[in-house]
Structures are given as structure tokens and as C-alpha cells.
Amino acid sequence: MDVQRLAQTTIDCMAINIPSKYFIDPALTLCAQGMSSPDSHMRKAGCAVLGVIAEGCSDHIPESLDSILPRLLQLVQDPEFYVRECACFALGQFAKHCQPDILHYNETVLPVIFQALDDPRPTVQGTSCYVLEYFCESMQPATLRPYLNPLMTRLANLLQYDLLTIEVMLVICDLSQQG
């Protein structure tokens, strides 16, 4: 196992097994420090850790979304593609594990993710589809309706790329279930 995978596995085990009341504050402090670093690799690490702990700390992360999301959304637009990709990964993990609280932030999250769908890197586009999949499957149809036109336009454009076809189709299937 490479060092990065070992670190992620260890952090995930800690987030799942250490009670949140002891783990969440130090973990979020370290994530915030990493995400604010001038070093792009530290920004990536801060986002990655945030995504990795989302499942194990899903009972306490929603309380901190007001402070976490603004910086995380900025990093979706970072100059380095690997930071953008990790920031989208963390948002996807929040969308998956911090329901329904994360859905209340749709007006700030979705426009940023729509922009990420236009990213020149397929990995960022695909990870953005991952975020959209969890948002779309859980949002109320009336809440999702105003986003349908811009979302479908971007997704139709992404269907041109063979690598993204599966991710895009998953989002489209979720949208069609919303009616």
C-alpha cells in the first residue's frame, strides 16, 4: 500500500472509530490550516482529509458547514487541478454523508459545481458529476427545477467525452427520476 493510501485509510479508521467529540475539532483545524496554505499540496491534503472524514464525522460536520463550505468552494476554483479535484471529492463526500443538511446550501454549491463541469480536466469534470449525483437524487423537484436548463446544457456538452459518459448518465438518470 502506498503512503498516501495508508494515510487515507488511517484517517478514515480514526474518523469512524474515535468519538467525534474528541476527533472532529482537531481534524477540522488541521483541514482548515491545510486548505489555507500557500502550498498547493497542503491545500489538496486539507481537502482530501475533509472528504475522508466526512463519513465518520457526519454527525458533527453539518454544524460546521457554514465555516467549511466557503473555503472549500473557493478551492474548487484553485489554479491547480489536483486541488480542484480534491475539493470536488470533499463536496461529493459531504453530499453523500451529510444529508439533508448539505442540501440547504444548494444555492451556493451548485453554481460552483456547474463551473467545475466546464473545467478543462476530465478528472475534475467527473468528480463534479459525483457531487451532482448526490445532490440531484436528494433534492426536491421544486428546488432542482431552476437548475435544470443550465445543468442539462453542461451535461449534454460533457457527453462528448467518452471518459465521462458513465458519470454524466448517472446524473441524468437522477434528474429524470426527479420528474
C-alpha positions in Angstrom: 0.0 0.0 0.0 1.4 3.4 -0.9 1.9 6.1 1.7 -1.0 8.2 0.5 -3.4 5.3 0.6 -2.2 4.2 4.0 -2.6 7.7 5.4 -6.2 8.0 4.0 -7.1 4.6 5.4 -5.7 5.5 8.8 -7.6 8.8 8.9 -10.8 7.1 7.8 -10.4 4.5 10.6 -9.8 7.2 13.1 -12.8 9.2 11.9 -15.0 6.1 12.2 -13.7 4.8 15.5 -12.7 7.7 17.6 -15.8 9.5 19.1 -16.4 12.7 17.2 -16.3 14.8 20.3 -12.6 14.0 20.5 -11.7 13.9 16.8 -13.7 16.5 14.9 -12.2 19.7 16.3 -8.5 18.8 15.8 -9.3 17.3 12.4 -11.2 20.3 11.2 -8.5 22.6 12.5 -5.8 20.7 10.6 -8.0 20.7 7.4 -8.5 24.5 7.7 -4.8 25.0 8.0 -4.1 22.8 5.0 -6.8 24.4 2.9 -5.4 27.9 3.7 -1.8 27.0 2.9 0.1 28.7 0.1 1.4 25.3 -0.8 -0.9 23.6 -3.3 -0.1 20.1 -2.0 -1.2 21.2 1.5 -4.4 22.6 0.1 -5.0 19.3 -1.6 -4.3 17.4 1.6 -6.7 19.6 3.6 -9.5 18.9 1.1 -8.6 15.2 0.9 -8.8 14.8 4.7 -12.1 16.6 4.8 -13.5 14.2 2.3 -12.1 11.2 4.0 -13.5 12.1 7.4 -17.0 13.0 6.1 -18.5 9.6 6.6 -17.1 9.0 10.1 -17.8 12.5 11.3 -21.2 13.0 9.5 -22.9 13.6 12.8 -20.8 16.7 13.6 -19.7 18.1 10.2 -23.1 19.6 9.4 -22.7 22.0 12.3 -19.5 23.3 10.7 -20.7 23.7 7.1 -21.1 27.5 7.4 -17.4 27.8 8.1 -16.1 24.9 5.9 -18.0 25.5 2.7 -16.8 29.0 1.7 -13.1 27.9 1.6 -13.9 24.6 0.1 -15.9 26.2 -2.7 -13.0 28.6 -3.4 -10.7 25.6 -3.8 -13.0 24.1 -6.4 -11.6 27.1 -8.5 -7.9 26.7 -7.4 -5.2 27.1 -10.0 -4.0 23.5 -9.5 -6.2 20.8 -11.0 -5.4 18.3 -8.2 -6.7 20.8 -5.6 -9.9 21.4 -7.6 -10.4 17.6 -7.9 -9.9 17.0 -4.2 -12.2 19.9 -3.3 -14.9 18.4 -5.5 -14.2 15.0 -3.9 -14.8 16.5 -0.4 -18.0 18.2 -1.6 -19.2 14.8 -3.0 -18.5 13.2 0.3 -20.5 15.9 2.1 -23.3 15.5 -0.4 -23.3 11.7 0.2 -22.8 11.7 4.0 -24.1 15.0 5.3 -27.7 14.8 4.1 -30.1 16.5 4.4 -28.0 19.5 5.9 -25.8 19.9 2.8 -28.8 20.3 0.6 -29.7 23.6 2.3 -26.5 25.0 0.6 -27.6 24.2 -2.9 -27.7 27.9 -3.9 -24.0 28.3 -3.2 -22.7 24.8 -4.0 -24.4 24.1 -7.4 -23.3 27.2 -9.3 -19.7 26.4 -8.3 -20.1 22.8 -9.4 -21.6 23.9 -12.6 -18.5 25.9 -13.3 -16.4 22.8 -12.4 -18.2 20.9 -15.1 -16.6 23.3 -17.6 -13.1 22.6 -16.1 -10.5 21.5 -18.8 -9.6 18.4 -16.7 -11.8 15.3 -17.2 -11.0 14.2 -13.6 -12.4 17.5 -12.2 -15.5 17.2 -14.5 -16.1 13.6 -13.4 -15.7 14.4 -9.7 -18.2 17.3 -10.2 -20.6 14.7 -11.7 -20.2 12.7 -8.5 -21.2 15.8 -6.4 -24.2 16.4 -8.7 -25.4 12.8 -8.5 -25.8 13.0 -4.7 -27.4 16.5 -4.8 -29.8 15.6 -7.6 -31.0 12.3 -6.1 -31.9 14.0 -2.9 -33.2 17.5 -3.8 -36.9 18.2 -4.0 -38.1 18.6 -7.6 -39.2 22.1 -7.0 -35.7 23.1 -5.7 -34.0 21.4 -8.6 -36.2 22.8 -11.3 -34.5 26.2 -11.6 -31.2 24.4 -12.2 -32.4 22.0 -14.9 -31.7 24.1 -18.0 -28.1 25.1 -17.2 -27.4 21.6 -15.8 -28.7 19.7 -18.8 -26.8 22.1 -21.2 -23.5 21.3 -19.4 -24.2 17.6 -19.1 -25.0 17.4 -22.8 -21.7 19.0 -23.6 -19.9 16.5 -21.4 -21.4 13.6 -23.3 -18.9 14.3 -26.0 -16.1 12.9 -23.8 -16.1 9.1 -23.7 -14.4 9.0 -20.3 -17.3 10.9 -18.6 -20.2 9.2 -20.3 -21.0 7.0 -17.3 -20.8 9.8 -14.7 -22.9 12.1 -16.8 -25.5 9.3 -17.5 -25.8 8.7 -13.7 -26.6 12.4 -13.1 -29.1 12.4 -16.0 -30.8 9.3 -14.6 -31.1 11.0 -11.2 -32.6 14.1 -12.9 -35.1 12.0 -14.8 -36.3 10.4 -11.6 -36.9 13.8 -10.1 -39.6 14.4 -12.8 
